[in-house]
Amino acid sequence: MAFEEVKENIEDLKAQGEEVFNANVKYYKLLAFKMFMKTNVMVAKALLLGTLLLLVLFFFSFAGAFALGEALGNYGYGFLIVGVFYLLLAFIVYKMRNKIVDGPLIANFSKIFLKDD
């Protein structure tokens, strides 16, 4: 009789353990999906905004180059000045790439992945 009760308790314990395990698997799948989607949405927003800002910068650059060329009497000089400006800007960004890119990226992704909700 006692053996039957122990056997039933063990079977119940096994069933409950499987339920807890399955619930944990579902939870971690959902958590991984949530982090994946937040990351993808953030990347998509950044790409869209970056593309639009690049178009604006492109047209402003042409406008500035034509304005400088008009002022200097030669459009080639205007485009040369704008090109040198972007070359200097690229050099500065390259030298400061760790501060500009790594810090904000790590901060943003750590907010997503390490957030307890």
The first five atom37 places (N, CA, C, CB, O) and aatype in JSON, in Angstrom:
{
  "aatype": [12, 0, 13, 6, 6, 19, 11, 6, 2, 9, 6, 3, 10, 11, 0, 5, 7, 6, 6, 19, 13, 2, 0, 2, 19, 11, 18, 18, 11, 10, 10, 0, 13, 11, 12, 13, 12, 11, 16, 2, 19, 12, 19, 0, 11, 0, 10, 10, 10, 7, 16, 10, 10, 10, 10, 19, 10, 13, 13, 13, 15, 13, 0, 7, 0, 13, 0, 10, 7, 6, 0, 10, 7, 2, 18, 7, 18, 7, 13, 10, 9, 19, 7, 19, 13, 18, 10, 10, 10, 0, 13, 9, 19, 18, 11, 12, 1, 2, 11, 9, 19, 3, 7, 14, 10, 9, 0, 2, 13, 15, 11, 9, 13, 10, 11, 3, 3],
  "atom_mask": [
    [1, 1, 1, 1, 1],
    [1, 1, 1, 1, 1],
    [1, 1, 1, 1, 1],
    [1, 1, 1, 1, 1],
    [1, 1, 1, 1, 1],
    [1, 1, 1, 1, 1],
    [1, 1, 1, 1, 1],
    [1, 1, 1, 1, 1],
    [1, 1, 1, 1, 1],
    [1, 1, 1, 1, 1],
    [1, 1, 1, 1, 1],
    [1, 1, 1, 1, 1],
    [1, 1, 1, 1, 1],
    [1, 1, 1, 1, 1],
    [1, 1, 1, 1, 1],
    [1, 1, 1, 1, 1],
    [1, 1, 1, 0, 1],
    [1, 1, 1, 1, 1],
    [1, 1, 1, 1, 1],
    [1, 1, 1, 1, 1],
    [1, 1, 1, 1, 1],
    [1, 1, 1, 1, 1],
    [1, 1, 1, 1, 1],
    [1, 1, 1, 1, 1],
    [1, 1, 1, 1, 1],
    [1, 1, 1, 1, 1],
    [1, 1, 1, 1, 1],
    [1, 1, 1, 1, 1],
    [1, 1, 1, 1, 1],
    [1, 1, 1, 1, 1],
    [1, 1, 1, 1, 1],
    [1, 1, 1, 1, 1],
    [1, 1, 1, 1, 1],
    [1, 1, 1, 1, 1],
    [1, 1, 1, 1, 1],
    [1, 1, 1, 1, 1],
    [1, 1, 1, 1, 1],
    [1, 1, 1, 1, 1],
    [1, 1, 1, 1, 1],
    [1, 1, 1, 1, 1],
    [1, 1, 1, 1, 1],
    [1, 1, 1, 1, 1],
    [1, 1, 1, 1, 1],
    [1, 1, 1, 1, 1],
    [1, 1, 1, 1, 1],
    [1, 1, 1, 1, 1],
    [1, 1, 1, 1, 1],
    [1, 1, 1, 1, 1],
    [1, 1, 1, 1, 1],
    [1, 1, 1, 0, 1],
    [1, 1, 1, 1, 1],
    [1, 1, 1, 1, 1],
    [1, 1, 1, 1, 1],
    [1, 1, 1, 1, 1],
    [1, 1, 1, 1, 1],
    [1, 1, 1, 1, 1],
    [1, 1, 1, 1, 1],
    [1, 1, 1, 1, 1],
    [1, 1, 1, 1, 1],
    [1, 1, 1, 1, 1],
    [1, 1, 1, 1, 1],
    [1, 1, 1, 1, 1],
    [1, 1, 1, 1, 1],
    [1, 1, 1, 0, 1],
    [1, 1, 1, 1, 1],
    [1, 1, 1, 1, 1],
    [1, 1, 1, 1, 1],
    [1, 1, 1, 1, 1],
    [1, 1, 1, 0, 1],
    [1, 1, 1, 1, 1],
    [1, 1, 1, 1, 1],
    [1, 1, 1, 1, 1],
    [1, 1, 1, 0, 1],
    [1, 1, 1, 1, 1],
    [1, 1, 1, 1, 1],
    [1, 1, 1, 0, 1],
    [1, 1, 1, 1, 1],
    [1, 1, 1, 0, 1],
    [1, 1, 1, 1, 1],
    [1, 1, 1, 1, 1],
    [1, 1, 1, 1, 1],
    [1, 1, 1, 1, 1],
    [1, 1, 1, 0, 1],
    [1, 1, 1, 1, 1],
    [1, 1, 1, 1, 1],
    [1, 1, 1, 1, 1],
    [1, 1, 1, 1, 1],
    [1, 1, 1, 1, 1],
    [1, 1, 1, 1, 1],
    [1, 1, 1, 1, 1],
    [1, 1, 1, 1, 1],
    [1, 1, 1, 1, 1],
    [1, 1, 1, 1, 1],
    [1, 1, 1, 1, 1],
    [1, 1, 1, 1, 1],
    [1, 1, 1, 1, 1],
    [1, 1, 1, 1, 1],
    [1, 1, 1, 1, 1],
    [1, 1, 1, 1, 1],
    [1, 1, 1, 1, 1],
    [1, 1, 1, 1, 1],
    [1, 1, 1, 1, 1],
    [1, 1, 1, 0, 1],
    [1, 1, 1, 1, 1],
    [1, 1, 1, 1, 1],
    [1, 1, 1, 1, 1],
    [1, 1, 1, 1, 1],
    [1, 1, 1, 1, 1],
    [1, 1, 1, 1, 1],
    [1, 1, 1, 1, 1],
    [1, 1, 1, 1, 1],
    [1, 1, 1, 1, 1],
    [1, 1, 1, 1, 1],
    [1, 1, 1, 1, 1],
    [1, 1, 1, 1, 1],
    [1, 1, 1, 1, 1],
    [1, 1, 1, 1, 1]
  ],
  "atom_positions": [
    [[0.81, -1.19, 0.0], [0.0, 0.0, 0.0], [0.86, 1.26, 0.0], [-0.92, -0.01, 1.19], [0.64, 2.18, -0.8]],
    [[1.83, 1.31, 0.89], [2.71, 2.47, 0.98], [3.52, 2.6, -0.31], [3.65, 2.37, 2.2], [3.8, 3.71, -0.77]],
    [[3.89, 1.46, -0.88], [4.65, 1.46, -2.12], [3.85, 2.08, -3.25], [5.07, 0.05, -2.49], [4.4, 2.81, -4.08]],
    [[2.55, 1.82, -3.3], [1.66, 2.38, -4.32], [1.6, 3.91, -4.19], [0.24, 1.78, -4.2], [1.65, 4.62, -5.19]],
    [[1.49, 4.41, -2.96], [1.4, 5.85, -2.73], [2.7, 6.54, -3.14], [1.09, 6.15, -1.25], [2.67, 7.61, -3.75]],
    [[3.83, 5.94, -2.81], [5.13, 6.5, -3.19], [5.25, 6.52, -4.7], [6.29, 5.69, -2.56], [5.74, 7.5, -5.28]],
    [[4.81, 5.45, -5.34], [4.87, 5.36, -6.8], [4.0, 6.45, -7.44], [4.4, 3.97, -7.27], [4.41, 7.09, -8.4]],
    [[2.79, 6.67, -6.9], [1.9, 7.73, -7.41], [2.51, 9.11, -7.19], [0.51, 7.65, -6.74], [2.44, 9.96, -8.07]],
    [[3.1, 9.34, -6.02], [3.74, 10.62, -5.72], [4.9, 10.89, -6.67], [4.23, 10.66, -4.28], [5.09, 12.02, -7.12]],
    [[5.68, 9.87, -6.97], [6.8, 10.02, -7.9], [6.29, 10.34, -9.29], [7.67, 8.76, -7.92], [6.88, 11.17, -9.99]],
    [[5.22, 9.68, -9.72], [4.65, 9.96, -11.04], [4.1, 11.37, -11.11], [3.54, 8.94, -11.38], [4.27, 12.06, -12.12]],
    [[3.43, 11.82, -10.02], [2.94, 13.2, -9.97], [4.09, 14.2, -10.0], [2.09, 13.42, -8.72], [4.02, 15.22, -10.69]],
    [[5.15, 13.9, -9.27], [6.32, 14.78, -9.23], [6.96, 14.86, -10.62], [7.36, 14.26, -8.19], [7.38, 15.93, -11.05]],
    [[7.03, 13.74, -11.29], [7.59, 13.72, -12.64], [6.74, 14.56, -13.6], [7.69, 12.26, -13.16], [7.28, 15.33, -14.4]],
    [[5.42, 14.43, -13.51], [4.52, 15.21, -14.38], [4.64, 16.7, -14.08], [3.06, 14.75, -14.19], [4.67, 17.51, -15.0]],
    [[4.72, 17.05, -12.81], [4.86, 18.46, -12.45], [6.21, 19.01, -12.92], [4.71, 18.64, -10.93], [6.29, 20.15, -13.38]],
    [[7.25, 18.21, -12.8], [8.57, 18.63, -13.28], [8.57, 18.89, -14.77], [0.0, 0.0, 0.0], [9.17, 19.86, -15.24]],
    [[7.9, 18.02, -15.53], [7.82, 18.22, -16.97], [7.04, 19.49, -17.31], [7.15, 17.0, -17.64], [7.41, 20.21, -18.24]],
    [[5.97, 19.76, -16.57], [5.2, 20.99, -16.79], [6.04, 22.23, -16.53], [3.95, 21.01, -15.9], [6.01, 23.18, -17.3]],
    [[6.8, 22.21, -15.43], [7.67, 23.35, -15.1], [8.73, 23.53, -16.17], [8.33, 23.16, -13.72], [9.01, 24.65, -16.6]],
    [[9.33, 22.43, -16.61], [10.35, 22.5, -17.66], [9.77, 23.07, -18.95], [10.94, 21.11, -17.92], [10.38, 23.95, -19.56]],
    [[8.61, 22.58, -19.36], [7.99, 23.09, -20.59], [7.61, 24.56, -20.47], [6.74, 22.26, -20.92], [7.75, 25.31, -21.43]],
    [[7.15, 24.97, -19.29], [6.82, 26.39, -19.08], [8.07, 27.25, -19.17], [6.12, 26.59, -17.71], [8.04, 28.34, -19.74]],
    [[9.18, 26.76, -18.61], [10.44, 27.51, -18.69], [10.94, 27.61, -20.13], [11.51, 26.86, -17.81], [11.43, 28.65, -20.54]],
    [[10.81, 26.54, -20.87], [11.24, 26.57, -22.28], [10.41, 27.59, -23.06], [11.1, 25.16, -22.92], [10.96, 28.37, -23.84]],
    [[9.11, 27.58, -22.84], [8.25, 28.55, -23.52], [8.61, 29.98, -23.12], [6.76, 28.27, -23.2], [8.65, 30.88, -23.97]],
    [[8.88, 30.2, -21.84], [9.24, 31.53, -21.35], [10.53, 32.02, -22.01], [9.4, 31.52, -19.82], [10.59, 33.16, -22.48]],
    [[11.54, 31.18, -22.05], [12.81, 31.61, -22.62], [12.74, 31.77, -24.14], [13.91, 30.62, -22.26], [13.43, 32.62, -24.71]],
    [[11.91, 30.99, -24.79], [11.68, 31.21, -26.22], [11.03, 32.57, -26.45], [10.8, 30.09, -26.82], [11.42, 33.31, -27.36]],
    [[10.04, 32.9, -25.64], [9.36, 34.18, -25.75], [10.3, 35.34, -25.43], [8.13, 34.22, -24.82], [10.27, 36.37, -26.1]],
    [[11.13, 35.17, -24.41], [12.09, 36.21, -24.05], [13.11, 36.43, -25.17], [12.81, 35.83, -22.75], [13.45, 37.57, -25.48]],
    [[13.59, 35.34, -25.77], [14.54, 35.46, -26.89], [13.88, 36.14, -28.08], [15.08, 34.08, -27.29], [14.5, 36.98, -28.74]],
    [[12.64, 35.79, -28.36], [11.91, 36.42, -29.46], [11.74, 37.92, -29.21], [10.53, 35.75, -29.66], [11.91, 38.74, -30.11]],
    [[11.41, 38.28, -27.97], [11.23, 39.69, -27.61], [12.53, 40.47, -27.82], [10.77, 39.82, -26.14], [12.52, 41.56, -28.4]],
    [[13.65, 39.93, -27.36], [14.94, 40.61, -27.53], [15.31, 40.71, -29.0], [16.05, 39.88, -26.77], [15.81, 41.74, -29.45]],
    [[15.07, 39.65, -29.75], [15.37, 39.63, -31.18], [14.56, 40.7, -31.91], [15.09, 38.25, -31.77], [15.1, 41.42, -32.75]],
    [[13.28, 40.79, -31.6], [12.42, 41.76, -32.28], [12.78, 43.19, -31.88], [10.95, 41.48, -31.95], [12.79, 44.07, -32.74]],
    [[13.07, 43.43, -30.61], [13.48, 44.78, -30.2], [14.75, 45.2, -30.93], [13.7, 44.85, -28.69], [14.87, 46.35, -31.37]],
    [[15.68, 44.28, -31.05], [16.93, 44.58, -31.76], [16.64, 44.86, -33.23], [17.92, 43.42, -31.62], [17.17, 45.83, -33.78]],
    [[15.83, 44.04, -33.87], [15.51, 44.25, -35.28], [14.77, 45.55, -35.52], [14.7, 43.09, -35.81], [15.04, 46.25, -36.49]],
    [[13.84, 45.88, -34.64], [13.1, 47.13, -34.79], [14.05, 48.32, -34.64], [11.95, 47.22, -33.75], [13.95, 49.28, -35.4]],
    [[14.95, 48.25, -33.67], [15.9, 49.34, -33.46], [16.81, 49.5, -34.69], [16.74, 49.1, -32.19], [17.09, 50.62, -35.11]],
    [[17.28, 48.39, -35.24], [18.14, 48.45, -36.42], [17.37, 49.0, -37.63], [18.71, 47.05, -36.75], [17.9, 49.81, -38.39]],
    [[16.12, 48.57, -37.8], [15.31, 49.05, -38.92], [15.06, 50.55, -38.8], [13.96, 48.3, -38.97], [15.15, 51.27, -39.79]],
    [[14.75, 51.03, -37.59], [14.54, 52.47, -37.4], [15.82, 53.24, -37.69], [14.07, 52.76, -35.96], [15.77, 54.29, -38.33]],
    [[16.95, 52.73, -37.23], [18.22, 53.41, -37.47], [18.55, 53.45, -38.96], [19.36, 52.71, -36.7], [19.03, 54.47, -39.46]],
    [[18.29, 52.35, -39.67], [18.55, 52.33, -41.11], [17.65, 53.31, -41.86], [18.35, 50.92, -41.66], [18.11, 54.02, -42.76]],
    [[16.38, 53.35, -41.5], [15.45, 54.27, -42.16], [15.85, 55.71, -41.9], [14.02, 54.02, -41.69], [15.92, 56.52, -42.83]],
    [[16.1, 56.04, -40.65], [16.49, 57.41, -40.3], [17.82, 57.77, -40.94], [16.56, 57.57, -38.78], [18.0, 58.88, -41.44]],
    [[18.75, 56.82, -40.91], [20.06, 57.07, -41.53], [19.96, 57.31, -43.02], [0.0, 0.0, 0.0], [20.66, 58.17, -43.56]],
    [[19.12, 56.56, -43.7], [18.93, 56.74, -45.14], [18.35, 58.12, -45.45], [18.01, 55.65, -45.7], [18.8, 58.81, -46.36]],
    [[17.35, 58.51, -44.69], [16.75, 59.83, -44.92], [17.73, 60.95, -44.63], [15.5, 59.99, -44.05], [17.81, 61.92, -45.38]],
    [[18.49, 60.82, -43.55], [19.48, 61.85, -43.23], [20.6, 61.88, -44.28], [20.08, 61.6, -41.85], [21.13, 62.95, -44.57]],
    [[20.94, 60.74, -44.84], [21.95, 60.7, -45.89], [21.46, 61.43, -47.15], [22.31, 59.25, -46.24], [22.24, 62.13, -47.8]],
    [[20.19, 61.27, -47.48], [19.62, 62.0, -48.62], [19.65, 63.51, -48.37], [18.19, 61.54, -48.89], [20.0, 64.28, -49.27]],
    [[19.29, 63.92, -47.17], [19.32, 65.35, -46.82], [20.75, 65.87, -46.92], [18.76, 65.58, -45.39], [20.98, 66.94, -47.5]],
    [[21.69, 65.13, -46.37], [23.1, 65.54, -46.43], [23.59, 65.62, -47.87], [23.97, 64.56, -45.63], [24.36, 66.52, -48.22]],
    [[23.16, 64.7, -48.7], [23.55, 64.69, -50.11], [23.1, 65.98, -50.81], [22.94, 63.47, -50.83], [23.89, 66.63, -51.5]],
    [[21.84, 66.35, -50.61], [21.34, 67.56, -51.27], [21.94, 68.83, -50.68], [19.82, 67.61, -51.17], [22.21, 69.78, -51.41]],
    [[22.13, 68.85, -49.37], [22.79, 70.01, -48.75], [24.23, 70.15, -49.24], [22.77, 69.89, -47.21], [24.73, 71.26, -49.42]],
    [[24.9, 69.03, -49.45], [26.27, 69.07, -49.93], [26.35, 69.66, -51.34], [26.88, 67.66, -49.92], [27.21, 70.48, -51.64]],
    [[25.43, 69.23, -52.19], [25.39, 69.8, -53.54], [25.08, 71.29, -53.5], [24.36, 69.07, -54.4], [25.69, 72.08, -54.22]],
    [[24.13, 71.66, -52.66], [23.77, 73.08, -52.56], [24.96, 73.89, -52.05], [22.56, 73.27, -51.61], [25.25, 74.97, -52.58]],
    [[25.65, 73.37, -51.04], [26.82, 74.07, -50.5], [27.94, 74.16, -51.51], [0.0, 0.0, 0.0], [28.59, 75.2, -51.63]],
    [[28.17, 73.06, -52.25], [29.24, 73.07, -53.25], [28.94, 74.07, -54.36], [29.43, 71.67, -53.84], [29.83, 74.8, -54.8]],
    [[27.69, 74.1, -54.81], [27.34, 75.09, -55.85], [27.43, 76.51, -55.32], [25.92, 74.82, -56.38], [27.85, 77.41, -56.05]],
    [[27.02, 76.74, -54.06], [27.1, 78.08, -53.48], [28.55, 78.53, -53.33], [26.38, 78.12, -52.12], [28.89, 79.67, -53.66]],
    [[29.41, 77.63, -52.83], [30.84, 77.98, -52.72], [31.46, 78.2, -54.09], [31.6, 76.87, -51.97], [32.26, 79.12, -54.28]],
    [[31.09, 77.37, -55.04], [31.61, 77.53, -56.41], [31.18, 78.85, -57.02], [0.0, 0.0, 0.0], [31.96, 79.52, -57.7]],
    [[29.94, 79.21, -56.78], [29.44, 80.5, -57.28], [30.21, 81.66, -56.65], [27.93, 80.65, -56.98], [30.56, 82.63, -57.33]],
    [[30.46, 81.57, -55.35], [31.17, 82.64, -54.64], [32.63, 82.73, -55.09], [31.1, 82.41, -53.13], [33.19, 83.82, -55.15]],
    [[33.24, 81.59, -55.39], [34.64, 81.58, -55.79], [34.82, 81.74, -57.3], [35.3, 80.29, -55.33], [35.95, 81.93, -57.77]],
    [[33.76, 81.66, -58.05], [33.84, 81.83, -59.5], [34.16, 80.55, -60.25], [0.0, 0.0, 0.0], [34.33, 80.58, -61.46]],
    [[34.24, 79.42, -59.54], [34.55, 78.15, -60.19], [33.86, 77.04, -59.38], [36.12, 77.91, -60.27], [34.13, 76.85, -58.2]],
    [[32.96, 76.31, -60.04], [32.21, 75.26, -59.34], [33.13, 74.13, -58.85], [31.13, 74.69, -60.25], [32.85, 73.5, -57.83]],
    [[34.2, 73.89, -59.57], [35.15, 72.85, -59.17], [35.74, 73.11, -57.79], [0.0, 0.0, 0.0], [35.92, 72.19, -57.0]],
    [[36.04, 74.38, -57.5], [36.58, 74.73, -56.18], [35.54, 74.47, -55.07], [37.01, 76.22, -56.15], [35.89, 74.01, -53.99]],
    [[34.31, 74.75, -55.36], [33.26, 74.49, -54.37], [33.15, 73.02, -54.04], [0.0, 0.0, 0.0], [33.05, 72.65, -52.88]],
    [[33.16, 72.17, -55.08], [33.1, 70.73, -54.84], [34.37, 70.23, -54.16], [32.88, 69.99, -56.16], [34.31, 69.31, -53.34]],
    [[35.52, 70.81, -54.49], [36.77, 70.43, -53.85], [36.74, 70.75, -52.35], [37.96, 71.14, -54.51], [37.15, 69.93, -51.53]],
    [[36.24, 71.93, -52.0], [36.16, 72.32, -50.59], [35.21, 71.39, -49.83], [35.69, 73.79, -50.46], [35.53, 70.96, -48.73]],
    [[34.07, 71.09, -50.41], [33.12, 70.18, -49.75], [33.73, 68.79, -49.62], [31.78, 70.11, -50.56], [33.56, 68.14, -48.58]],
    [[34.44, 68.31, -50.62], [35.09, 67.01, -50.56], [36.16, 66.95, -49.48], [0.0, 0.0, 0.0], [36.25, 65.96, -48.74]],
    [[36.97, 68.0, -49.37], [38.0, 68.05, -48.33], [37.34, 68.1, -46.95], [38.92, 69.29, -48.53], [37.83, 67.46, -46.01]],
    [[36.24, 68.84, -46.82], [35.52, 68.88, -45.55], [35.07, 67.48, -45.13], [34.31, 69.82, -45.66], [35.24, 67.1, -43.97]],
    [[34.51, 66.71, -46.06], [34.06, 65.36, -45.73], [35.24, 64.43, -45.46], [33.2, 64.81, -46.87], [35.13, 63.51, -44.65]],
    [[36.35, 64.64, -46.13], [37.55, 63.85, -45.87], [38.06, 64.1, -44.45], [38.65, 64.17, -46.9], [38.41, 63.16, -43.75]],
    [[38.09, 65.37, -44.03], [38.49, 65.7, -42.66], [37.51, 65.13, -41.64], [38.62, 67.21, -42.49], [37.91, 64.61, -40.6]],
    [[36.23, 65.24, -41.94], [35.2, 64.7, -41.05], [35.35, 63.18, -40.92], [33.79, 65.06, -41.58], [35.21, 62.64, -39.82]],
    [[35.63, 62.5, -42.03], [35.82, 61.05, -42.0], [37.05, 60.69, -41.16], [35.97, 60.49, -43.43], [37.03, 59.71, -40.42]],
    [[38.11, 61.47, -41.27], [39.31, 61.21, -40.48], [39.04, 61.38, -38.99], [40.45, 62.15, -40.93], [39.47, 60.57, -38.18]],
    [[38.32, 62.43, -38.63], [37.97, 62.67, -37.21], [37.09, 61.55, -36.67], [37.26, 64.03, -37.05], [37.31, 61.06, -35.57]],
    [[36.09, 61.15, -37.45], [35.2, 60.07, -37.01], [35.99, 58.76, -36.88], [34.03, 59.89, -38.01], [35.74, 57.99, -35.95]],
    [[36.93, 58.51, -37.78], [37.74, 57.3, -37.7], [38.57, 57.29, -36.42], [38.65, 57.18, -38.92], [38.69, 56.26, -35.76]],
    [[39.15, 58.42, -36.09], [39.98, 58.5, -34.88], [39.14, 58.36, -33.6], [40.74, 59.84, -34.85], [39.63, 57.86, -32.59]],
    [[37.88, 58.79, -33.64], [37.03, 58.74, -32.46], [35.99, 57.62, -32.54], [36.33, 60.07, -32.27], [34.99, 57.66, -31.82]],
    [[36.21, 56.64, -33.39], [35.21, 55.61, -33.63], [34.83, 54.82, -32.39], [35.7, 54.66, -34.68], [33.68, 54.42, -32.24]],
    [[35.77, 54.59, -31.5], [35.45, 53.82, -30.3], [34.5, 54.57, -29.38], [36.73, 53.47, -29.54], [33.58, 53.97, -28.82]],
    [[34.7, 55.86, -29.22], [33.83, 56.66, -28.36], [32.47, 56.9, -29.01], [34.48, 58.0, -28.05], [31.45, 56.94, -28.31]],
    [[32.45, 57.04, -30.32], [31.2, 57.36, -31.02], [30.31, 56.13, -31.18], [31.51, 57.97, -32.38], [29.1, 56.22, -31.01]],
    [[30.9, 54.99, -31.52], [30.1, 53.82, -31.89], [30.0, 52.81, -30.75], [30.7, 53.15, -33.11], [28.9, 52.42, -30.37]],
    [[31.13, 52.38, -30.21], [31.12, 51.29, -29.24], [30.32, 51.61, -27.99], [32.53, 50.94, -28.86], [29.49, 50.8, -27.57]],
    [[30.55, 52.76, -27.4], [29.86, 53.12, -26.16], [28.34, 53.15, -26.3], [0.0, 0.0, 0.0], [27.65, 52.47, -25.55]],
    [[27.81, 53.93, -27.25], [26.36, 53.95, -27.4], [25.75, 52.6, -27.78], [25.98, 54.96, -28.43], [24.67, 52.25, -27.31]],
    [[26.43, 51.83, -28.63], [25.91, 50.52, -29.0], [25.84, 49.58, -27.8], [26.77, 49.89, -30.1], [24.83, 48.91, -27.59]],
    [[26.9, 49.55, -27.03], [26.9, 48.69, -25.85], [25.84, 49.14, -24.86], [28.29, 48.68, -25.18], [25.16, 48.31, -24.27]],
    [[25.7, 50.44, -24.68], [24.69, 50.95, -23.74], [23.28, 50.59, -24.19], [24.82, 52.47, -23.6], [22.47, 50.14, -23.38]],
    [[22.97, 50.78, -25.47], [21.63, 50.48, -25.98], [21.31, 48.99, -25.92], [21.48, 50.97, -27.4], [20.21, 48.61, -25.51]],
    [[22.24, 48.16, -26.33], [21.96, 46.72, -26.32], [21.94, 46.16, -24.91], [23.0, 45.99, -27.15], [21.21, 45.2, -24.64]],
    [[22.72, 46.74, -24.0], [22.66, 46.25, -22.62], [21.32, 46.62, -21.99], [23.82, 46.83, -21.79], [20.83, 45.88, -21.14]],
    [[20.72, 47.75, -22.37], [19.39, 48.09, -21.88], [18.37, 47.05, -22.32], [18.98, 49.48, -22.38], [17.47, 46.69, -21.56]],
    [[18.51, 46.57, -23.56], [17.56, 45.59, -24.09], [17.76, 44.22, -23.44], [17.69, 45.48, -25.61], [16.8, 43.6, -22.97]],
    [[19.0, 43.75, -23.42], [19.25, 42.38, -23.01], [19.31, 42.18, -21.5], [20.52, 41.92, -23.6], [19.01, 41.09, -21.01]],
    [[19.68, 43.21, -20.77], [19.82, 43.05, -19.32], [18.66, 43.62, -18.52], [21.09, 43.7, -18.86], [18.69, 43.65, -17.29]],
    [[17.62, 44.07, -19.22], [16.47, 44.65, -18.55], [15.63, 43.56, -17.91], [15.63, 45.48, -19.54], [15.3, 42.55, -18.54]],
    [[15.28, 43.76, -16.65], [14.42, 42.8, -15.95], [12.99, 43.3, -15.98], [14.89, 42.59, -14.5], [12.68, 44.33, -15.38]],
    [[12.1, 42.57, -16.7], [10.68, 42.92, -16.64], [9.84, 41.77, -16.24], [10.2, 43.45, -17.96], [8.62, 41.89, -16.14]]
  ]
}
